[in-house]
Amino acid sequence: MLAAAALLPGFGFAQAKTELLVYTALEADQIKAYQEAFQKDHPEIELKFVRDSTGIVTAKLLAEKAQPRADVVWGLAATSLMLLDKEKMLMPYAPKGVEALKPHMYDSNRPPHWVGMDLWSSAMCFNTVEAGKKNLPKPTSWADLTNPVYKGQITMPHPASSGTGYLMVSAWLQMMGEQKGWEYMDALHQNIGVYTHSGSKPCKQAGAGEYALGLSFEYRANKTKKEGAPIDIVLPREGLGWDMEATAILAATKKPEAAKVLADWAASRTANELYAKNFAVVARPGVQGKLEFIEGDVEKQLARNDFAWAAANRERILTEWSRRYEGKAEKR
């Protein structure tokens, strides 16, 4: 009797879990909460994460096109996912409840090939203590950053490594037009101390007083100030560069059913409530709250963003950017 019972599924033995390999550019300090919440709801699935900056994850996925390793991308720029989709690397899938999300926050294909989670936008971190020592005025606009008084005092993410860096460059070129956009970046470059390979690092550097000004994004700015850094957060008045974090299933996954479970959960109200703890704008209406130290309505301050243009021109823009400015890039 016992021998027979021991052969029954689940009797006396832990059920084998399905393991999903997830590639992500989520901030390292966000992953744990998301992972624990998902696995509480779905203990039958175990998530393994490969995490890096947006540009590095994007390059890794494209390099692995012939032999993909990842099952799901959870938390990568929509502009990056559009590049993968162009290479036929994504599985069309409409997660449960996708119709409840804001229509502009998921792919227009039916079924969609990627689904937005939240959006992140550019923000300046201005160290008031360092500024006081150096008699630096508080900027209110992108244009202010070309003032020679800030020479060597600004740090910014490298757009090839960081999605935050690329969304700024893309926004400047779209807002100003390409000629004036490059002229603006030429002037800004004179004041840059270093281009980092992380979107968070400039704000951390400004918070620590290494630089007076760090160009970063609103989640990191809010968290840095919350942790006690002497910074003011500035949302430039011309408009904010932005991109969406999104989820997609890799077409080559050998575990499509488990991957769909994660995609469903990533679009759920539960997941959006977690995203709303970190970002001012999320995909599901009626969920987002307000970040403590971010003033104003972020959604209303977003610059116009042609995602298709930003994705299609990414390689060209990054090549030109590197030609002009690579000399101040942080050493890897």
SULBEL-V95947 format. One record per residue. N is the residue number from 1. RES is the residue in one letter. D_CENTER is the distance of its C-alpha to the mean C-alpha in Angstrom with 1 decimal. Layout:
BEGIN
N_RES_D_CENTER / N_RES_D_CENTER
END
This chain:
BEGIN
1_M_55.6 / 2_L_53.1 / 3_A_52.6 / 4_A_52.0 / 5_A_49.6 / 6_A_47.6 / 7_L_46.9 / 8_L_45.3 / 9_P_41.5 / 10_G_39.9 / 11_F_43.2 / 12_G_43.1 / 13_F_40.1 / 14_A_36.3 / 15_Q_34.8 / 16_A_32.7 / 17_K_29.0 / 18_T_26.9 / 19_E_24.2 / 20_L_20.9 / 21_L_18.8 / 22_V_15.1 / 23_Y_12.6 / 24_T_9.1 / 25_A_6.2 / 26_L_6.3 / 27_E_7.9 / 28_A_11.4 / 29_D_13.0 / 30_Q_11.5 / 31_I_12.5 / 32_K_16.2 / 33_A_16.5 / 34_Y_14.9 / 35_Q_17.0 / 36_E_20.1 / 37_A_20.0 / 38_F_19.7 / 39_Q_22.4 / 40_K_24.6 / 41_D_24.7 / 42_H_24.9 / 43_P_26.8 / 44_E_27.9 / 45_I_24.5 / 46_E_23.1 / 47_L_19.5 / 48_K_19.0 / 49_F_15.6 / 50_V_14.7 / 51_R_11.7 / 52_D_10.6 / 53_S_8.3 / 54_T_6.7 / 55_G_10.1 / 56_I_12.2 / 57_V_11.2 / 58_T_11.7 / 59_A_15.0 / 60_K_16.0 / 61_L_15.9 / 62_L_17.8 / 63_A_20.2 / 64_E_20.9 / 65_K_21.7 / 66_A_25.4 / 67_Q_25.0 / 68_P_21.8 / 69_R_21.2 / 70_A_18.2 / 71_D_19.1 / 72_V_15.8 / 73_V_12.2 / 74_W_10.4 / 75_G_6.7 / 76_L_5.8 / 77_A_5.5 / 78_A_8.8 / 79_T_10.3 / 80_S_10.2 / 81_L_11.7 / 82_M_14.2 / 83_L_15.3 / 84_L_16.0 / 85_D_17.8 / 86_K_19.9 / 87_E_21.0 / 88_K_22.0 / 89_M_19.9 / 90_L_18.7 / 91_M_21.0 / 92_P_21.7 / 93_Y_21.5 / 94_A_21.7 / 95_P_20.7 / 96_K_23.2 / 97_G_22.8 / 98_V_20.4 / 99_E_22.9 / 100_A_22.1 / 101_L_18.6 / 102_K_18.2 / 103_P_19.4 / 104_H_17.0 / 105_M_14.0 / 106_Y_15.1 / 107_D_16.7 / 108_S_20.1 / 109_N_21.9 / 110_R_24.2 / 111_P_23.3 / 112_P_19.6 / 113_H_18.0 / 114_W_14.5 / 115_V_13.7 / 116_G_10.9 / 117_M_10.1 / 118_D_8.8 / 119_L_7.4 / 120_W_6.2 / 121_S_8.8 / 122_S_10.6 / 123_A_13.3 / 124_M_16.1 / 125_C_17.4 / 126_F_21.2 / 127_N_23.5 / 128_T_26.6 / 129_V_28.8 / 130_E_28.2 / 131_A_28.5 / 132_G_31.8 / 133_K_33.1 / 134_K_32.4 / 135_N_33.3 / 136_L_30.0 / 137_P_29.5 / 138_K_26.4 / 139_P_24.4 / 140_T_23.6 / 141_S_22.4 / 142_W_20.8 / 143_A_24.4 / 144_D_25.4 / 145_L_23.4 / 146_T_26.0 / 147_N_28.8 / 148_P_30.5 / 149_V_30.7 / 150_Y_27.2 / 151_K_28.1 / 152_G_26.4 / 153_Q_24.7 / 154_I_21.2 / 155_T_18.3 / 156_M_15.2 / 157_P_12.4 / 158_H_13.8 / 159_P_12.2 / 160_A_13.3 / 161_S_11.6 / 162_S_8.4 / 163_G_6.0 / 164_T_6.7 / 165_G_10.2 / 166_Y_10.4 / 167_L_9.5 / 168_M_12.3 / 169_V_14.7 / 170_S_14.3 / 171_A_15.0 / 172_W_18.0 / 173_L_19.5 / 174_Q_19.3 / 175_M_20.6 / 176_M_23.2 / 177_G_24.1 / 178_E_23.9 / 179_Q_27.0 / 180_K_26.3 / 181_G_22.6 / 182_W_23.7 / 183_E_26.5 / 184_Y_24.1 / 185_M_22.0 / 186_D_25.4 / 187_A_26.4 / 188_L_23.2 / 189_H_23.5 / 190_Q_26.8 / 191_N_25.3 / 192_I_22.5 / 193_G_23.3 / 194_V_20.6 / 195_Y_17.4 / 196_T_15.4 / 197_H_13.4 / 198_S_10.7 / 199_G_8.5 / 200_S_10.2 / 201_K_13.6 / 202_P_14.9 / 203_C_14.9 / 204_K_16.5 / 205_Q_18.9 / 206_A_19.9 / 207_G_20.3 / 208_A_22.6 / 209_G_24.5 / 210_E_23.9 / 211_Y_23.0 / 212_A_23.7 / 213_L_20.5 / 214_G_16.9 / 215_L_14.3 / 216_S_11.0 / 217_F_9.1 / 218_E_10.8 / 219_Y_9.9 / 220_R_10.9 / 221_A_13.7 / 222_N_15.1 / 223_K_15.1 / 224_T_16.8 / 225_K_19.4 / 226_K_19.9 / 227_E_20.8 / 228_G_23.5 / 229_A_22.4 / 230_P_24.5 / 231_I_21.8 / 232_D_21.8 / 233_I_18.6 / 234_V_19.0 / 235_L_17.4 / 236_P_19.1 / 237_R_21.6 / 238_E_21.2 / 239_G_17.9 / 240_L_14.2 / 241_G_11.9 / 242_W_9.0 / 243_D_7.0 / 244_M_6.7 / 245_E_5.2 / 246_A_8.6 / 247_T_11.4 / 248_A_14.2 / 249_I_17.4 / 250_L_18.6 / 251_A_22.0 / 252_A_23.7 / 253_T_23.1 / 254_K_26.5 / 255_K_25.4 / 256_P_24.6 / 257_E_26.0 / 258_A_24.0 / 259_A_20.8 / 260_K_21.7 / 261_V_22.2 / 262_L_18.6 / 263_A_17.4 / 264_D_19.9 / 265_W_18.8 / 266_A_15.0 / 267_A_16.3 / 268_S_18.9 / 269_R_19.7 / 270_T_19.6 / 271_A_16.0 / 272_N_15.1 / 273_E_17.1 / 274_L_15.1 / 275_Y_11.8 / 276_A_13.9 / 277_K_14.8 / 278_N_11.4 / 279_F_10.4 / 280_A_13.1 / 281_V_12.5 / 282_V_12.4 / 283_A_13.9 / 284_R_17.3 / 285_P_19.7 / 286_G_21.5 / 287_V_19.2 / 288_Q_17.0 / 289_G_18.7 / 290_K_18.4 / 291_L_16.7 / 292_E_19.8 / 293_F_19.5 / 294_I_17.6 / 295_E_20.5 / 296_G_20.9 / 297_D_19.3 / 298_V_15.7 / 299_E_15.9 / 300_K_19.1 / 301_Q_17.8 / 302_L_15.2 / 303_A_16.5 / 304_R_17.7 / 305_N_15.2 / 306_D_16.8 / 307_F_14.2 / 308_A_17.0 / 309_W_18.0 / 310_A_14.7 / 311_A_14.6 / 312_A_18.3 / 313_N_18.6 / 314_R_15.8 / 315_E_18.3 / 316_R_20.9 / 317_I_18.8 / 318_L_17.5 / 319_T_21.2 / 320_E_22.5 / 321_W_20.1 / 322_S_21.1 / 323_R_24.7 / 324_R_24.7 / 325_Y_22.7 / 326_E_22.2 / 327_G_25.1 / 328_K_23.1 / 329_A_20.3 / 330_E_20.0 / 331_K_22.1 / 332_R_20.5
END
